[in-house]
Amino acid sequence: MLKLDRYIGKQVFLSIMVVMLVVVGLDFLFQMIDEMSDLNEGYTLIIALAYSALNVPAAFYEYLPLGCLVGCLLGLGALASGSELTVMRAAGVSVWRLVRMVLKPIIVLAVLALFLGEYIAPYAGALSESIRAQHLNQGTISARTGVWHRENGEYIHINVVTPDGAIQGVTRFGLAPDSSLSYSSYATSGRYQNGVWELRDVVETRFLDNQTQTQRYETKEWQIELNPQRLKVLMVKPKEMSTSELYQYSQYLDDQELDNDRYMQSFWRKVFQPLAIIGLVLVAVSFIFGSLRSVSTGQRIITGVVVGMVFKISQDILAPMSSLYSIDPVWAALVPIMICMALGGWLIKRAG
């Protein structure tokens, strides 16, 4: 039985890896195509390649549930087409025993994905955004690079956050009580020391009733709750953050009375991703022992992609609905998973 476990596990694992290679490779290709329009003298093809390559760990983590679904359909489908599953069933191997065999490599991949999502993807994502911003956006405010933030009546734009926590191109806009522009400030760089930011080469303009007043500072302290750790979180997309970063930053936004729904939704998706993978694998196994037992490989791929897209779209639809109707974001992530697990378990029970 141990040899059978290894055989099925190897078949499923290799199928999933092939699917992930294709999916992540396509994501990398599309990312590169998207970056081609931004190439310039500073942002070269080599920098764009490095930026796209650093986003690969996050893409692997994001597409793993779909990869496991399609990979299981292909791996088990090949066994079913060769009547190997039929022989195993005739030898007394139950459907649930086969499910346990399939889940062993899935658990290994889920642990790998957890490591990628918690440690590698956040660092690589922050580094990629820093590299892109440094070469693409030098000294100007751009909607495609940098980050906007609001705190204590100030609207802040930071062009670059380097991996060591330093900042470059800091623009601040302060509003008066009547919401008119009170002052603007630009600093070429800054570093966090002893609980405060030390800005360098600061130019500050104050808007008075009938005139403007400009002052220059070689260095100036800036007191704000936004520390380097939170800034690194801001620079990356929610899907590239670790669960701890998502939770801490969502609590920070809540303290600032800002909307944190997007970050809490991403937090719960990451928390429940192992369950999502198991739910989709159960659906895949149920299809192999049911309606997809004797169909072509192409049909299995199409079915897997359709089911995976329906699952993802349902999560994407439920996320804004939870915000609109003030429902806890945990349910937006959990309900599609519960439906998958219940449907897969029911179909497997019927097949058994």
C-alpha positions in Angstrom: 0.0 0.0 0.0 3.0 2.3 0.6 4.1 1.9 -3.0 0.6 2.7 -4.1 0.6 5.9 -2.0 3.9 7.0 -3.6 2.7 6.1 -7.1 -0.5 8.1 -6.9 1.2 10.9 -5.0 4.0 11.2 -7.6 1.4 11.2 -10.5 -0.7 14.0 -8.9 2.4 16.0 -7.8 4.0 16.0 -11.3 0.6 16.9 -12.9 0.2 19.9 -10.6 3.8 21.1 -11.2 3.2 21.0 -15.0 0.0 23.0 -14.6 1.7 25.5 -12.3 4.6 25.9 -14.7 2.2 26.7 -17.5 0.0 29.1 -15.4 2.8 30.9 -13.7 4.7 31.1 -16.9 1.7 32.7 -18.7 1.3 35.1 -15.8 5.0 36.1 -16.1 4.6 36.6 -19.9 1.5 38.8 -19.5 3.3 40.8 -16.8 6.2 41.4 -19.1 3.9 42.4 -21.9 2.2 44.9 -19.6 5.5 46.4 -18.5 6.7 46.9 -22.1 4.6 50.0 -22.4 6.5 51.6 -19.5 10.0 51.0 -20.8 12.2 54.1 -21.0 15.8 55.2 -20.5 15.7 54.4 -16.8 13.3 51.5 -16.8 15.0 49.1 -19.1 14.1 45.6 -20.3 16.4 44.0 -17.8 14.7 45.9 -14.9 11.3 44.9 -16.2 12.4 41.3 -16.3 13.7 41.5 -12.7 10.4 43.1 -11.6 8.3 40.4 -13.3 10.5 37.6 -11.9 10.2 38.9 -8.4 6.4 38.6 -8.7 6.6 34.9 -9.5 6.4 33.7 -5.8 3.2 35.7 -5.3 1.8 34.3 -8.6 2.6 30.7 -7.5 0.8 31.2 -4.2 -2.2 32.8 -5.9 -2.7 30.2 -8.5 -2.0 27.1 -6.4 -5.7 26.3 -5.7 -6.4 26.3 -9.4 -3.2 24.3 -10.2 -4.2 21.7 -7.6 -7.7 21.4 -9.1 -6.5 21.0 -12.7 -3.5 18.9 -11.8 -5.6 16.4 -9.9 -8.0 16.2 -12.8 -5.1 15.5 -15.2 -3.2 13.1 -12.9 -6.1 11.0 -11.8 -7.7 11.3 -15.2 -4.6 9.6 -16.7 -4.9 6.8 -14.2 -8.6 6.5 -14.9 -8.0 6.4 -18.7 -5.6 3.5 -18.2 -8.1 1.7 -16.0 -5.6 1.8 -13.1 -8.2 3.4 -10.8 -10.6 0.6 -11.7 -8.0 -2.1 -10.8 -7.3 -0.3 -7.5 -11.0 -0.2 -6.6 -11.3 -3.9 -7.6 -8.4 -4.7 -5.3 -10.4 -3.2 -2.4 -9.0 0.3 -2.2 -11.9 2.6 -1.2 -12.6 6.0 -2.7 -11.8 7.8 0.6 -8.5 5.8 0.8 -7.7 7.2 -2.7 -8.6 10.7 -1.5 -6.2 10.4 1.4 -3.5 9.3 -1.1 -4.1 12.3 -3.2 -4.1 14.7 -0.3 -0.6 13.8 0.8 1.2 15.7 -2.0 -1.4 18.5 -1.7 -0.5 19.0 2.0 3.2 19.3 1.0 2.3 21.9 -1.6 0.1 23.8 0.9 3.0 23.9 3.3 5.3 25.2 0.5 2.7 27.8 -0.4 2.4 28.9 3.2 6.1 29.5 3.4 6.0 31.4 0.1 3.1 33.5 1.1 4.4 34.3 4.6 8.1 35.0 3.9 9.2 35.0 0.2 6.4 36.7 -1.6 6.1 39.7 0.7 9.8 40.4 0.6 10.1 39.8 -3.2 7.0 42.0 -3.8 8.3 44.9 -1.7 11.7 44.6 -3.5 10.1 44.5 -6.9 8.0 47.6 -6.3 11.0 49.4 -4.9 13.1 48.6 -8.0 10.3 49.6 -10.3 9.6 52.9 -8.6 13.3 53.8 -8.4 13.8 53.4 -12.1 10.4 54.4 -13.5 9.5 57.4 -11.3 12.3 59.7 -10.4 11.3 62.9 -8.6 7.7 63.0 -9.8 4.3 61.9 -8.4 2.8 59.1 -10.5 -0.4 57.2 -10.1 1.3 53.9 -11.2 4.2 54.0 -8.7 4.7 55.0 -5.1 1.9 55.1 -2.5 -0.7 57.5 -1.2 -1.6 57.7 2.4 -3.6 59.9 4.7 -2.9 60.5 8.4 -3.7 63.4 10.9 -5.0 65.7 8.1 -2.0 65.1 5.8 -2.2 63.6 2.4 1.2 61.9 1.7 2.8 60.5 -1.4 6.0 58.5 -1.2 7.7 57.6 -4.5 10.0 54.8 -3.2 10.4 52.6 -0.1 13.7 50.8 -0.2 14.1 47.3 1.3 16.0 48.7 4.2 13.2 51.0 5.2 14.4 54.3 3.7 12.1 56.5 1.7 12.6 58.7 -1.3 10.5 61.5 -2.9 8.2 62.4 0.1 5.4 64.8 -0.9 3.0 66.1 1.8 -0.2 68.2 1.5 -1.7 69.7 4.7 -5.3 70.9 4.8 -6.7 73.8 6.9 -9.9 73.4 8.9 -11.9 74.7 6.0 -10.4 72.0 3.7 -8.3 74.5 1.8 -4.6 73.8 1.1 -2.5 75.0 4.0 1.0 73.8 3.0 2.9 71.5 0.8 6.3 69.9 1.4 8.7 67.8 -0.6 11.7 65.9 0.8 14.2 64.0 -1.4 14.7 61.3 1.1 14.1 60.2 4.7 15.1 57.6 7.3 13.4 56.3 10.4 15.5 56.9 13.6 14.5 56.8 17.3 10.8 56.7 16.6 10.6 59.6 14.1 11.4 60.2 10.4 14.3 62.4 9.6 13.6 64.0 6.2 16.4 65.5 4.2 16.6 68.3 1.6 13.1 69.6 2.5 11.3 72.3 0.6 8.1 73.5 2.4 5.6 76.0 1.0 2.9 77.6 3.1 -0.2 79.1 1.5 -1.1 82.3 3.3 -4.0 84.7 2.6 -2.4 86.7 -0.2 1.0 85.1 -0.6 3.1 81.9 -0.4 6.0 81.4 1.9 8.8 78.9 1.1 11.4 77.5 3.5 14.2 75.1 2.9 15.6 72.7 5.5 18.7 70.4 5.3 17.0 68.0 7.7 13.6 68.1 9.5 11.9 65.7 11.9 8.5 64.2 10.9 6.3 62.6 13.6 3.9 60.1 12.2 2.6 56.7 13.1 3.5 55.2 9.7 6.7 53.3 10.4 9.0 51.4 7.9 7.2 48.1 8.5 3.8 49.6 7.7 5.3 51.5 4.7 6.6 48.2 3.2 3.1 46.8 3.6 1.7 49.8 1.7 4.1 49.3 -1.2 2.9 45.8 -2.1 -0.5 44.5 -3.2 -2.6 42.8 -0.5 -2.2 39.4 -2.2 1.5 39.7 -1.7 1.4 40.4 2.0 1.8 37.9 4.8 -1.2 37.2 7.1 0.5 39.0 10.0 1.1 42.1 7.8 -2.5 42.1 6.6 -3.9 41.8 10.1 -1.6 44.4 11.6 -2.1 46.9 8.8 -5.9 46.4 8.8 -5.9 47.2 12.5 -3.8 50.3 11.9 -6.3 51.5 9.2 -9.2 50.9 11.6 -7.4 53.1 14.2 -7.1 55.8 11.6 -10.8 55.4 10.8 -10.0 54.3 7.2 -11.6 51.5 5.3 -9.8 48.2 5.9 -12.2 45.8 4.2 -9.9 45.0 1.3 -7.1 44.0 3.7 -9.3 41.9 5.9 -10.8 40.1 2.9 -7.2 39.2 1.7 -6.3 38.2 5.3 -9.2 35.7 5.5 -8.5 34.3 2.0 -4.9 33.5 3.0 -6.0 32.0 6.3 -8.5 29.7 4.6 -6.4 28.9 1.5 -5.4 25.4 2.7 -9.2 24.6 3.1 -9.9 26.0 -0.3 -7.3 23.7 -1.9 -8.7 20.7 -0.1 -12.3 21.7 -1.2 -11.2 22.0 -4.8 -9.3 18.7 -4.7 -12.4 16.9 -3.3 -14.4 18.3 -6.3 -11.7 17.1 -8.7 -11.7 13.6 -7.2 -15.5 13.4 -7.3 -15.4 14.4 -11.0 -12.9 11.6 -11.8 -15.1 9.0 -10.2 -18.2 10.5 -11.7 -18.9 12.5 -14.9 -15.3 12.8 -16.1 -14.2 9.2 -15.8 -13.9 8.6 -19.5 -13.5 11.9 -21.2 -10.5 13.4 -23.0 -7.7 15.4 -21.4 -8.9 18.6 -23.0 -12.3 18.3 -21.5 -10.8 17.7 -18.1 -8.6 20.8 -18.4 -11.6 22.9 -19.5 -13.7 21.6 -16.7 -11.0 22.3 -14.1 -10.5 25.9 -15.4 -14.2 26.6 -15.4 -14.7 25.3 -11.9 -11.6 27.2 -10.7 -12.8 30.4 -12.3 -16.3 30.0 -10.8 -14.8 29.5 -7.4 -12.5 32.6 -7.7 -15.3 34.8 -9.2 -17.6 33.8 -6.4 -15.0 34.9 -3.9 -14.4 38.1 -5.8 -18.2 38.9 -5.9 -18.8 38.0 -2.2 -15.9 40.3 -1.1 -17.5 43.6 -2.2 -21.0 42.3 -1.2 -19.7 41.8 2.4 -18.6 45.4 2.5 -21.8 46.7 1.0 -24.1 44.8 3.4 -21.7 45.1 6.4 -21.2 41.3 6.6 -18.0 40.0 8.3 -15.4 39.4 5.6 -14.7 36.0 7.0 -17.9 34.7 5.4 -16.9 36.1 1.9 -13.9 33.8 2.0 -15.4 30.8 3.8 -18.8 30.3 2.1 -17.4 29.3 -1.4 -15.0 26.9 0.4 -17.8 25.3 2.5 -19.8 24.8 -0.7 -16.9 23.2 -2.5 -16.1 20.8 0.4 -19.8 19.9 0.9 -20.3 19.3 -2.9 -17.1 17.3 -3.3 -17.8 15.2 -0.2 -21.4 14.5 -1.3 -20.3 13.5 -4.9 -17.5 11.3 -3.5 -19.9 9.6 -1.2 -22.3 8.9 -4.1 -19.4 7.5 -6.1 -18.2 5.3 -3.3 
